[in-house]
Amino acid sequence: MAGHLGMAAIVAPTHADPAWPQQGPLRSGEVLPDPDFSLLRRTDPYIIGIRPHRKGGVCLELEEEPIESPSGPKFLIHNYGHGGAGITLSFGCAAVVAEHVHALTTAMRRTKRRPSIAVIGSGVIGLTVAAELRRKWTHLPITIYAKEIDVRKTTSFKAAGQFEPAGIFEEYETEDRKQVLADYLRRSRSRIVELYDASRWRRYGIAFRRNYTLDHANRGFDEFTPLDVVPKPKTGALPFHRLNMPGREYQTWLINPVILLPRLAADLAHHAVQFRSRTFASKQEFRDLGENIIINCTGYGARELMDDRRVRARRGHLVVLEKTKAKQFYFFSGGCSNYRAMYVFCRQNDIVIGGSVQAGNDSESLAPEDEAIFRRICDNARKVFEGHPAECIA
């Protein structure tokens, strides 16, 4: 979920890179408090969400041929398929969409056409696109169309929220593709820094976090995230009571969707962005919209809407715990030492535990077999923090 219902990538444990500085305890001897794995959140402690993974990576492009309609051509921009990294990439991809919109609005105004925007989708991708466009064009008409206009019911709201290209990086293996992903990540970082400089982090649920892992490689950070976005990790003894073996510390961000999404929606409504409930069976139905620039931010919905069979479901489970201590302000990810996925994210008001991927399953309903998965996620997290990361089970 990382930002995300997303699994941090795990490879076989390796010796630390000798170029990385070897250190003592990662927090100068300070011991951080463990989560209480028996203390479930009082309401809705078990969550299931669908990551909209796309084979080939994010679809972020302007279609060459406009959609013809009685009111004139309509231009279609796609922004979907972010997998488990939707929150991570959302600000950066929104900046790319804004460049497409700038080119279109410039051309349209030469022909005396007044541009207007329809954003399809109310998850984090749709909301950040609308927010970026409103930031750049204060009077541009913008309407968000979505099956669900209550952002608390979107898949994005169920995400955990770490900044890391989890899950989707595997679609950017070549050097050219790595540069594409790096561009998205740098753009996202730039917007996060701008929000910090404007003292708006807390308002949007953004916070600096140290992400602790065992001392094995994490490809999402190590291979696919530029060092000017997330620096090389520090190495040393992990700062936990029983989990004090050698590990790594990455510097990243929490972007909490439980805070971010409602705030973005409120800001957009305040700045005259309209929200309308509507579903679409195919892109041809976009002809009936009054707007002439349409931005498709439908996530997993793009599989049917665009007949894009490269979009695939990756179902994930989260267990939500009560937060008990102020110093629970860290991430632990990277999985167990025996390659089992596991992560613990301490957010502002709760702690989420995850570590599951069910490819091809797009059911958001709880099934009887899910109980065992939730139990396994909690048991694995407990074993890691008890200092037994090799005992995680599948």
Backbone torsions as a table, in degrees:
resi	resn	phi	psi	omega
1	MET	NA	25.3	-154.6
2	ALA	-97.9	30.9	76.4
3	GLY	-124.8	93.8	-133.2
4	HIS	-176.3	152.1	150.3
5	LEU	-81.4	81.9	-171.4
6	GLY	-148.9	146.3	-176.7
7	MET	-99.9	127.0	173.9
8	ALA	-65.3	137.3	-176.4
9	ALA	-72.0	143.2	-178.5
10	ILE	-125.1	136.6	170.0
11	VAL	-127.6	175.7	-178.1
12	ALA	-58.3	139.6	178.1
13	PRO	-55.1	140.1	179.3
14	THR	-130.1	164.9	171.6
15	HIS	-69.6	148.6	-179.4
16	ALA	-59.6	144.3	176.7
17	ASP	-59.7	124.5	-177.5
18	PRO	-63.9	-17.2	178.0
19	ALA	-75.9	-16.6	179.0
20	TRP	-83.0	138.9	-178.7
21	PRO	-65.4	131.7	175.9
22	GLN	-86.9	133.5	-173.7
23	GLN	-133.2	175.4	173.0
24	GLY	-85.5	-147.3	179.0
25	PRO	-54.5	138.5	-171.9
26	LEU	-69.4	-17.7	176.5
27	ARG	-126.3	40.0	174.2
28	SER	53.5	40.0	176.3
29	GLY	90.7	-10.8	178.9
30	GLU	-68.4	136.9	178.9
31	VAL	-105.5	123.6	179.5
32	LEU	-86.8	146.4	-176.4
33	PRO	-73.8	137.5	175.4
34	ASP	-70.5	154.3	169.1
35	PRO	-67.1	156.1	170.5
36	ASP	-93.7	100.8	-172.7
37	PHE	-74.3	-5.7	176.4
38	SER	-94.0	-7.5	-172.4
39	LEU	-100.9	84.3	178.9
40	LEU	-71.9	150.1	173.2
41	ARG	-58.9	142.5	-174.0
42	ARG	-64.2	-35.5	-179.0
43	THR	-118.9	136.1	175.7
44	ASP	46.9	60.7	-179.6
45	PRO	-77.1	-13.6	-177.4
46	TYR	-114.6	125.8	-173.4
47	ILE	-129.4	140.1	173.3
48	ILE	-124.1	134.8	177.7
49	GLY	-139.9	161.5	-177.5
50	ILE	-113.3	116.5	174.3
51	ARG	-78.2	129.5	179.7
52	PRO	-87.4	70.1	-179.1
53	HIS	-70.1	144.4	178.5
54	ARG	-130.1	121.9	175.7
55	LYS	-62.5	125.7	-175.5
56	GLY	98.7	-6.7	176.6
57	GLY	94.1	-174.4	-176.4
58	VAL	-61.7	135.9	171.0
59	CYS	-90.0	104.9	-176.8
60	LEU	-134.8	93.0	-172.3
61	GLU	-162.0	159.1	172.1
62	LEU	-97.7	123.3	178.0
63	GLU	-64.4	136.9	-176.9
64	GLU	-66.1	-40.9	-177.2
65	GLU	-98.3	121.8	177.7
66	PRO	-70.0	162.6	175.0
67	ILE	-85.6	120.7	179.7
68	GLU	-78.5	140.1	179.5
69	SER	-147.7	163.8	178.2
70	PRO	-57.9	-26.4	-179.4
71	SER	-92.8	5.0	179.1
72	GLY	115.3	174.8	-177.5
73	PRO	-67.5	144.6	176.7
74	LYS	-119.7	131.3	-174.6
75	PHE	-98.6	134.2	-173.1
76	LEU	-115.0	123.7	176.1
77	ILE	-113.2	132.3	178.9
78	HIS	-103.4	142.3	175.8
79	ASN	-152.9	81.3	-176.8
80	TYR	-153.0	167.8	176.4
81	GLY	89.4	39.4	-173.7
82	HIS	-88.1	0.0	177.6
83	GLY	59.9	-133.9	179.1
84	GLY	-87.5	13.7	-175.4
85	ALA	-121.8	26.0	-177.3
86	GLY	-60.1	-46.9	-179.9
87	ILE	-66.6	-39.2	179.0
88	THR	-60.7	-45.2	-173.5
89	LEU	-91.8	-8.0	-169.1
90	SER	-58.7	-48.7	-178.2
91	PHE	-65.5	-40.3	-179.1
92	GLY	-67.7	-43.9	179.1
93	CYS	-67.9	-33.2	175.9
94	ALA	-61.6	-36.7	178.1
95	ALA	-65.2	-36.7	176.7
96	VAL	-67.1	-42.6	176.8
97	VAL	-58.1	-41.9	-179.6
98	ALA	-60.4	-33.6	177.5
99	GLU	-67.3	-40.6	175.7
100	HIS	-62.5	-42.6	-179.5
101	VAL	-64.5	-39.7	178.3
102	HIS	-59.2	-45.1	179.5
103	ALA	-63.6	-41.0	-179.4
104	LEU	-68.6	-44.9	-177.8
105	THR	-66.5	-35.4	177.1
106	THR	-62.5	-45.5	179.3
107	ALA	-67.2	-39.4	-177.5
108	MET	-66.9	-37.3	-177.8
109	ARG	-70.5	-23.7	175.1
110	ARG	-66.7	-27.9	-179.4
111	THR	-100.3	15.3	176.7
112	LYS	68.3	16.8	176.6
113	ARG	-90.0	137.6	-179.5
114	ARG	-91.6	117.4	-178.3
115	PRO	-72.9	148.5	173.3
116	SER	-147.9	153.7	-168.7
117	ILE	-118.8	134.7	167.1
118	ALA	-117.5	119.7	174.3
119	VAL	-101.0	125.3	-178.8
120	ILE	-102.3	109.2	-179.4
121	GLY	121.4	136.1	-176.2
122	SER	-117.2	19.3	172.8
123	GLY	-79.6	-168.2	-175.5
124	VAL	-63.4	-32.1	-179.6
125	ILE	-68.1	-48.0	178.7
126	GLY	-63.2	-42.5	-177.9
127	LEU	-67.1	-41.2	180.0
128	THR	-70.9	-33.3	174.3
129	VAL	-62.0	-50.0	-179.5
130	ALA	-61.2	-39.8	-180.0
131	ALA	-65.3	-41.0	179.5
132	GLU	-66.8	-40.2	179.0
133	LEU	-67.2	-40.7	178.2
134	ARG	-66.3	-34.8	178.7
135	ARG	-63.4	-36.6	-177.1
136	LYS	-88.1	-30.7	-178.1
137	TRP	-130.4	96.9	-171.8
138	THR	-69.9	-21.3	-176.7
139	HIS	-116.0	6.5	179.5
140	LEU	-70.7	125.0	178.7
141	PRO	-63.3	126.0	-178.9
142	ILE	-133.0	130.9	174.4
143	THR	-129.3	134.7	174.9
144	ILE	-100.9	122.7	175.8
145	TYR	-107.7	133.0	-179.7
146	ALA	-157.7	150.8	173.3
147	LYS	-60.4	-38.8	-179.0
148	GLU	-125.8	110.6	-177.9
149	ILE	-91.9	-6.1	171.1
150	ASP	-83.8	106.5	-173.2
151	VAL	-63.9	-18.3	178.8
152	ARG	-71.6	-11.5	-179.5
153	LYS	-105.4	9.1	179.0
154	THR	-87.7	161.1	175.8
155	THR	-61.2	-37.1	-178.5
156	SER	-58.2	-35.4	-178.0
157	PHE	-65.3	-22.1	-178.3
158	LYS	-88.1	-1.7	-175.7
159	ALA	-74.8	161.3	-178.6
160	ALA	-84.9	-43.4	168.3
161	GLY	107.6	21.2	175.1
162	GLN	-85.0	142.5	174.0
163	PHE	-79.7	104.5	176.4
164	GLU	-170.3	140.2	-179.3
165	PRO	-77.9	51.2	-173.9
166	ALA	-65.3	140.8	173.2
167	GLY	80.7	-45.9	-174.6
168	ILE	-87.2	-19.5	-174.6
169	PHE	-60.2	-26.5	-178.2
170	GLU	-63.5	-14.4	177.4
171	GLU	-89.5	6.9	-176.5
172	TYR	-129.0	45.4	-171.7
173	GLU	-73.2	-34.9	-177.1
174	THR	-75.6	162.5	-177.4
175	GLU	-62.2	-41.4	178.8
176	ASP	-62.4	-42.6	-179.2
177	ARG	-69.5	-34.9	176.9
178	LYS	-59.8	-36.3	179.4
179	GLN	-67.8	-34.0	176.4
180	VAL	-62.6	-50.0	179.4
181	LEU	-62.8	-40.4	178.4
182	ALA	-59.8	-37.7	178.3
183	ASP	-63.4	-45.7	177.8
184	TYR	-59.2	-43.2	-177.4
185	LEU	-67.2	-40.6	178.6
186	ARG	-65.1	-39.6	177.9
187	ARG	-64.6	-40.4	177.2
188	SER	-63.1	-45.7	178.8
189	ARG	-58.7	-41.7	-179.0
190	SER	-58.7	-42.1	-179.7
191	ARG	-70.4	-37.5	177.0
192	ILE	-61.4	-41.8	178.7
193	VAL	-65.0	-40.3	177.9
194	GLU	-60.8	-41.8	178.4
195	LEU	-65.4	-36.6	176.3
196	TYR	-64.1	-46.6	-178.6
197	ASP	-62.0	-27.6	177.9
198	ALA	-90.9	9.6	179.2
199	SER	57.0	41.9	-176.8
200	ARG	-117.3	9.7	-179.8
201	TRP	-57.6	-51.9	-175.6
202	ARG	-61.2	-37.6	179.9
203	ARG	-59.5	-34.1	-176.7
204	TYR	-104.6	12.7	176.3
205	GLY	73.3	23.8	-178.8
206	ILE	-99.7	136.0	178.6
207	ALA	-150.1	146.8	174.1
208	PHE	-68.5	138.0	177.5
209	ARG	-138.2	143.7	168.5
210	ARG	-94.2	128.9	-179.4
211	ASN	-105.5	113.5	179.7
212	TYR	-94.3	140.3	176.4
213	THR	-138.5	165.4	167.0
214	LEU	-65.9	167.1	-175.0
215	ASP	-84.4	64.4	170.2
216	HIS	-136.9	162.1	-171.9
217	ALA	-65.8	144.5	174.0
218	ASN	-124.2	100.9	-167.5
219	ARG	-61.6	-35.1	-179.5
220	GLY	-55.7	-41.4	175.7
221	PHE	-84.0	-50.5	-167.4
222	ASP	-68.4	-37.0	-173.9
223	GLU	-107.6	-25.2	-168.5
224	PHE	-118.4	-7.1	179.2
225	THR	-108.4	120.3	-179.1
226	PRO	-58.5	148.3	-178.0
227	LEU	-67.5	-20.9	175.4
228	ASP	-80.7	-3.4	174.1
229	VAL	-101.6	-57.1	174.2
230	VAL	-126.6	114.5	-176.3
231	PRO	-66.3	167.2	172.7
232	LYS	-56.0	146.6	-177.3
233	PRO	-74.5	155.0	165.4
234	LYS	-80.8	156.1	176.6
235	THR	-125.4	152.1	-179.8
236	GLY	161.4	-168.2	179.7
237	ALA	-75.0	133.1	179.2
238	LEU	-65.6	143.6	-170.2
239	PRO	-90.9	50.7	179.7
240	PHE	-126.9	158.7	-171.5
241	HIS	-59.8	-51.4	-179.0
242	ARG	-107.5	-26.4	176.0
243	LEU	-89.5	72.9	-175.5
244	ASN	-119.3	29.6	178.1
245	MET	-84.3	173.9	179.3
246	PRO	-58.9	138.7	-179.3
247	GLY	-155.3	-168.5	-179.0
248	ARG	-129.7	156.5	176.5
249	GLU	-128.9	112.4	175.0
250	TYR	-99.1	148.3	178.3
251	GLN	-104.8	116.8	-177.2
252	THR	-145.4	-159.7	-177.6
253	TRP	-130.9	148.6	163.1
254	LEU	-92.1	128.8	172.4
255	ILE	-124.3	94.0	-168.5
256	ASN	-80.0	112.0	-176.8
257	PRO	-66.5	-24.4	179.0
258	VAL	-64.2	-28.0	175.9
259	ILE	-96.7	-43.6	-173.4
260	LEU	-62.2	-50.9	-171.6
261	LEU	-64.4	-49.3	177.2
262	PRO	-60.9	-34.6	179.7
263	ARG	-68.0	-43.8	176.8
264	LEU	-60.6	-44.4	-179.7
265	ALA	-61.8	-42.3	179.3
266	ALA	-65.5	-42.3	178.3
267	ASP	-61.4	-43.5	-178.0
268	LEU	-65.1	-43.4	178.2
269	ALA	-62.2	-38.4	178.8
270	HIS	-64.4	-29.3	-178.6
271	HIS	-103.8	34.1	168.1
272	ALA	67.8	25.2	170.0
273	VAL	-87.3	127.7	-177.0
274	GLN	-88.4	145.7	173.5
275	PHE	-116.5	126.8	180.0
276	ARG	-134.5	134.1	178.5
277	SER	-80.9	123.2	179.7
278	ARG	-164.0	144.8	174.4
279	THR	-114.9	156.2	-179.4
280	PHE	-131.2	135.5	179.1
281	ALA	-89.2	-28.8	179.2
282	SER	-156.7	167.0	-178.4
283	LYS	-68.6	-18.3	178.2
284	GLN	-63.9	-24.7	178.0
285	GLU	-72.0	-12.6	175.3
286	PHE	-64.8	-20.4	179.4
287	ARG	-59.9	-26.9	-175.6
288	ASP	-82.3	-8.8	179.8
289	LEU	-74.5	151.8	178.2
290	GLY	-78.7	-20.8	-177.2
291	GLU	-80.5	154.4	-177.4
292	ASN	-111.5	-3.1	169.8
293	ILE	-123.2	119.8	-174.4
294	ILE	-117.6	130.4	-177.6
295	ILE	-117.5	114.5	-175.5
296	ASN	-87.3	105.2	-179.4
297	CYS	-122.1	48.7	-169.5
298	THR	-92.3	1.0	175.5
299	GLY	57.9	-128.6	-178.7
300	TYR	-63.9	-25.6	178.2
301	GLY	-61.5	-21.3	-179.9
302	ALA	-66.7	-19.0	178.6
303	ARG	-58.8	-46.4	179.8
304	GLU	-87.2	-43.4	-176.0
305	LEU	-59.5	-43.3	-178.1
306	MET	-103.3	3.1	-174.5
307	ASP	51.0	44.3	-179.5
308	ASP	-98.2	96.5	-176.6
309	ARG	-76.1	-2.5	173.9
310	ARG	-77.7	-15.2	176.4
311	VAL	-80.7	125.9	-174.8
312	ARG	-132.8	144.5	178.9
313	ALA	-78.8	136.6	169.3
314	ARG	-128.9	99.2	-173.8
315	ARG	-77.1	139.5	-179.6
316	GLY	-136.9	156.0	-178.4
317	HIS	-117.2	141.4	172.3
318	LEU	-128.5	142.3	169.3
319	VAL	-113.4	131.5	-176.2
320	VAL	-109.4	125.4	179.4
321	LEU	-106.5	159.4	169.3
322	GLU	-72.4	144.0	173.8
323	LYS	-90.1	130.2	-172.4
324	THR	-112.8	-19.8	-176.2
325	LYS	-136.4	145.5	-177.3
326	ALA	-62.2	-32.9	-176.4
327	LYS	-82.1	8.7	170.6
328	GLN	-83.4	79.0	-174.7
329	PHE	-130.0	33.0	-173.4
330	TYR	-124.3	168.7	165.3
331	PHE	-109.4	149.5	161.7
332	PHE	-128.2	123.3	180.0
333	SER	-142.9	-162.8	179.8
334	GLY	85.4	-7.5	173.5
335	GLY	83.1	-173.5	-179.0
336	CYS	-85.8	173.4	-179.5
337	SER	-80.1	-7.1	177.1
338	ASN	-109.5	27.6	172.2
339	TYR	77.5	3.3	177.5
340	ARG	-77.0	137.2	-179.5
341	ALA	-72.5	139.3	176.7
342	MET	-167.3	136.6	172.8
343	TYR	-149.1	150.6	179.0
344	VAL	-130.6	118.9	-179.1
345	PHE	-117.3	118.0	175.5
346	CYS	-88.5	116.1	-179.6
347	ARG	-102.8	-170.8	-174.9
348	GLN	-62.6	-39.7	-171.3
349	ASN	-128.5	3.7	180.0
350	ASP	-160.1	179.5	177.4
351	ILE	-130.8	129.0	179.1
352	VAL	-112.4	139.7	178.1
353	ILE	-119.7	136.1	178.7
354	GLY	-144.1	-178.5	178.8
355	GLY	149.7	44.0	178.5
356	SER	-140.3	146.4	173.0
357	VAL	-141.0	119.1	175.7
358	GLN	-116.6	98.1	-177.4
359	ALA	-69.2	135.4	175.1
360	GLY	84.6	-5.0	179.1
361	ASN	-98.6	116.2	-177.9
362	ASP	-113.3	23.6	177.7
363	SER	-86.2	126.4	176.2
364	GLU	-94.7	3.2	179.8
365	SER	-87.1	146.2	176.0
366	LEU	-74.0	131.3	177.9
367	ALA	-115.1	159.0	-179.0
368	PRO	-55.0	-35.9	-178.4
369	GLU	-71.4	-15.3	179.4
370	ASP	-68.8	-25.6	-178.9
371	GLU	-57.8	-41.9	-179.8
372	ALA	-66.4	-34.3	179.5
373	ILE	-68.5	-44.2	177.3
374	PHE	-60.2	-41.7	-180.0
375	ARG	-64.8	-41.5	179.6
376	ARG	-64.5	-39.8	178.7
377	ILE	-59.9	-46.1	180.0
378	CYS	-66.5	-42.9	-178.8
379	ASP	-62.9	-42.5	179.9
380	ASN	-64.2	-42.5	179.0
381	ALA	-63.2	-40.9	179.3
382	ARG	-63.2	-43.1	-179.4
383	LYS	-62.9	-39.4	179.1
384	VAL	-62.7	-48.8	-177.2
385	PHE	-72.4	-17.6	172.5
386	GLU	-81.7	-1.8	177.3
387	GLY	91.3	19.8	-178.7
388	HIS	-126.3	60.2	-174.4
389	PRO	-68.6	-11.8	178.1
390	ALA	-85.4	-3.6	-175.9
391	GLU	-98.9	5.7	177.8
392	CYS	-60.5	146.4	179.5
393	ILE	-111.1	159.2	-178.4
394	ALA	-71.1	NA	NA
